[in-house]
C-alpha cells in the first residue's frame, strides 16, 4: 500500500489494516517540502512500532535532502527496532525547485546519478559496520566515521528511477527497481526491463535476483469497469496477473485514487490473495 502521509494520520490507519489483512509492504512517499505531509522516516518508524508483520519503506527517499550517512543510520535504526522490517526505496531526486527552496542542491541529471551511485556505496559500507569510513566523492565526503549500528537484516536498496543510465545502475548495484506506472507506460517499462537485465548480466549478477516492483494507481470498485485498473476485483486480478506474467513484475504497491484508502486496502488484500493463487506461489519474490 502507498498511503498519503497527510498530517491527519490516515496513513497509520491504512498501515494497520494492511498489516491485519496480510499485505506485505507499506510505502510512504518522501516529499518533505509538502507542508501538509508528515516526515516520512518518522512516520515509517511510527508505523513499524504500530504493526506486527508488514514491512515498511520510503517510496522513495529524496536523496538530495537526506545525506546517505544519515539515511543509513535512520534505516538501520528502524530495521533494528522493528525486527528486520525496513527496506530502502531511494530516488536520485526531482522537483528541483522545491528541493532547492528547502536548502537542498539543484543537480543536473548526470550529477543526480553520480550522487545516487556514491550514496549506494556509502550505505552498503555503513550497514556492514565498517570502521573509519572515508569517502571523498564529488557529492559526499566522509572522514573516518564508524558505521553502525548494524541493521537486523540485510536491508535491500530499491531504486525508483527511469532514465537509461539510472536503470543500468540499478542493474549493477541495487536489489530492486520500483517505477510508477502512472509516470510512464508499459512499452517503456518493457524496454527498461531488458536494460536492467543486460546491466545485471554485464555486472556478473543474476537478473532474476533483482526485485521488480510497480507502484500502481487506481480504484477497486464494486461496479463495472471504467478502464485499466479502474474496476471490480476480478478485473484487478486479471490485469495485475498480466503485469506479473507478461511484463515481469513480482510486487505491486497500490496508490488508491478514491477517498476511502482504508476500504481500498481491504479490497486490495482480497485481490492480492487471489492474485497469489492465480500466478502461483513459486515466484522468487512476493506478490504484492
N, C-alpha and C positions, 0 to 999 in steps of 0.2 A: 504494500500500500504506500501511497505517496500523498499524505495529507498536507494541507497548507499549514505552515507554522504560525497561524494568526495568534495574536495576543489573547484571544478569548479562551485558549486552552483546548480547542476542539481536537487538535492533533493527538493529544494524550488519550482522549476517549476512543478515537479511531484505533490507536495502537493497542489499547486494552482489548477491543473487540477482535482485532487481528490476532492477537495472542490467544484469546479464548477459542477462536474459530479454527485454529490450526494453520494460519498463513505463516510463511517463513520469514518475511522481510518487511520492515518499515523503513522507508527512506524519507529524509527531510531535506528539502531544497535549502541552499545556502546563499541567501541574498541579504547580507547584514545591513545594506543601505536602504532596505524597505522598512519604513518606520513602523508599520503595523506587524512586522514579523518578529517573533522571538529569536534569540540567538540559537543557532542550530545545534551547537555542541552542548550547550546547557540543556536544551530540550531533549537531545538524544540521551544524555545521562539520566534525566528525569524519567524518560520512557523506559530505559533499561531497568531502572530501580522499581518501576511500577508494573513490570511484566515478568513472566517466568521463563519463556522459551523463545519468543520471537527475536530475531537478530535485527540490529539497527545499523544504519549507515547514512552519512551525508550524501545526498543525491543531487549535485556533487559539491564537495567543498570548494570554496572560492580561494584558490591558491594565492592570488595577489594580495589578499587581505589576511592570510594566515601563513606565517612562516613555517617551513617544513619541520624545524626542530620542535616548535610548539605544537604543531599538528601531531607529531609523533608522540609527544608527551600526553596530549589530550586523548588520542586514540588508545594508547596503552592503558591509560587510567580507566576509561570507560570499559575497555575489554577486560581488564583485571577485576574490576568491581562487579561486572556482570557475569563473570564466569566464562568468558570467551564468546560473547555475543555481539561483537562490534566488527564491522568491515569498513574500509575507507574508500568511498567514492571520491574521485578527485578530478577537478577540471582545471584547464590552463587559464581560464578567465574569460570574461565577456562583459558587456555593459560597462565599457571602459570609462565613460563619463561619470557614472555613479561610483565606480571604484576609485577614480581619481578624486572625486569630491569628498570621499571618506578618508583620504590620505594615502591611498594606495598608488602604485605605479601605473603609468599608462604604457602598455607594452605592444609592440608590433606582433603580428602572428609568429614571426620567427623567434622573437625574444620570449614570447609566452611559451613556446615549445621548448626552448632552451631551459627556461626556469622549471618547467614541468619535469624534464629529464633530470635536472640537478636534484629536485625535490625527491624523486623516487629513490635515488641513491642515498640521500640523507636519511630518509625514512627507514630504509632497509638496515642501514648501519646502526641507527638509533635503537630499533627494536631488537637487534642482535646483541645489544648490551656492550657495544664496542666502547672502549675507553680511549680518551684522548682523541676524539674525532676532530680531524682537520679537513676543512673543505674550503678551498679558495676558488670559487666559481665566479662567473660573470654576475650572477644574481644573488647568491647567498654565500656567506662566509661563516665558518665555524673555526674556532681556535682552541682546540684541546678540550672540548666539553665531553663529559662522560654520558653515554647513552643509558637509558633506563628510566623507570623500572621496566622489566620485560612484560609484554602482554601475556594474557593467559593462553592464547593460541597464536598460530601464525596468521596475523592479520593480512587479508587479501587487499590488494590495491586494484580498484576498478576505475577505468578512465572513461569519462563522459566526453568523448572527442569525436570529430567528424572529418577533419582535413586529412589529406593523404599522408603527410609526414607524421601527424599525430597518431593515426591508426597504425602506421608502421611501428612507432614507438610502443604502442600498446602490445603489438605482437611480439616485440623484442623483450619487453621489461615488465608488463603488467600481468595481473591474474584474471582480469575480466574487462569486458567492454560493455558500456551501458549508454547507448544512444537513446534518444526520444523520438518515437515515430511522428509526433506532430511537427518535429523540427526538420524532418527530411522525408524521403519516400522510399518505398520498398526496392525500387530499381537501384537507387543509390546505396541503400543498405546492402544489397547483394554484392555490388562491386567492392564495398568496404570489407565485407566478409572474406572475399577472395584475397584482398590485400592483406588482411590480418593473418590469414593462413600462410601466405607466402613469406611475410616478415617473420613469423614464428619459426617456420622451417629453416629460413636462412640463418636464424639465430641458434639453430640446433635444438629448438623446442618442439614439443608435440602440440600442434594446433588444437587438438581435442582437449588439452588441459586448460585452455582459456575459456572461462565462462562467458557466455553470450546472453546478455540481459537486454530487456527492452522496456522502457517506460511507455505505457500506452494510455491515451486519454479517451474517455468515452463514458457511456451510461448503460448500465444493465437495467432494462426496462421490463415491465410486465405485459407489454403490448407488442405490436408488430414492429418490424424493422424500420428504422429511419436512415439506415446507411451502415457503413463499416464501423464496427464496434459501437453501434447505437441500436440496441435491440434486446430481445429476450436472452435468457441464459443459454439456451441451446445454440443460438447463433454465435454467442461468445465462445462457447466450447469449440465449435467448428472453425471459427476464424483464428483463434489462438492456436488450435492444433495445426492449422496450415502454416502459421508463422513458425511453429516449432519444427514440423517435419520438412516443409519445403524451403524454409528460409534459415534454419539452423539456430533458432533462439531456444534457450533452455530455461529461461526465467522471465517472468513478466511482473511488472510493478504498475499497479493501476493508479492513475490520477483521475479521480471521479469528477465528472463535469456537473453533476446535479447538486442540489442544495442539501442533500442528505448523505454525507460521506459515511456516517455510521451504518446506515442501511445498505449503502453500496458495498461496504466492507463485508457485511454478512453475505450479500449476494455473490460477491467475488469469491468468498471462501467456498461456496457451493460449486461455482464454476471451476475453481481450482481442483476440487476433489474429483469432479467428473473428468476434467482435462487430464489429470494424472492417470486415470483409468484408461482413457482413450489412447493417449500417447504411449503409455507403458511406464513401468517403474524401474526400468533398467537404464535410464539416462544417467550420464556422468554427473549431472548437476540437477538440482531440484526444480520443479515447476509447480507453481510460480515461486 
